[in-house]
Amino acid sequence: MVTKYIGLLTKKNILNGIDNVSTDKAAAEVYTLEGVKLNKQVNELPKGIYIVNGKKMVVK
């Protein structure tokens, strides 16, 4: 029995790493998923999912 394989080879851009990460020292608005505003910095939060400046963020 002969098995045929037909494939497509493509060139992809591969991300090797991240060089610089800039952070903003301004206070961020942090909310729980229930909408409760927290008066903490992002680096002080326990693990979980939060809304930071209007965007979902996962703290691991």
QUICORWO-V738476 format. One record per pair of residues at least 6 apart in sequence whose C-alpha atoms are under 8 Angstrom apart, sorted by the first residue. I is the first residue (numbers start at 0). GAP is how many residues later the second one is. D is the distance in Angstrom with one decimal. If there is no record, write none. Layout:
# QUICORWO-V738476
i->{I	I}
gap->{GAP	GAP}
d->{D	D}
This chain:
# QUICORWO-V738476
i->{26	27	27	27	27	28	28	28	28	28	28	29	29	29	29	29	29	29	29	29	29	30	30	30	30	30	31	31	31	31	32	32	32	44	45	46	46	46	47	47	47	48	48	48	48	49	49	49	49	50}
gap->{14	13	14	24	25	8	9	22	23	24	25	7	8	9	10	11	12	20	21	22	23	6	7	19	20	21	6	17	18	19	16	17	18	14	13	11	12	13	10	11	12	7	8	9	10	6	7	8	9	6}
d->{7.3	7.2	7.6	6.4	6.0	7.5	7.7	7.9	5.6	5.2	7.9	5.9	5.5	7.3	7.3	7.8	7.4	6.7	5.7	4.6	6.6	4.4	5.6	5.8	5.0	6.5	7.3	7.2	4.9	6.2	7.0	5.9	6.7	7.3	7.1	7.5	4.9	5.1	5.8	5.3	6.8	6.9	5.7	4.5	6.3	5.8	5.3	6.4	7.7	6.0}
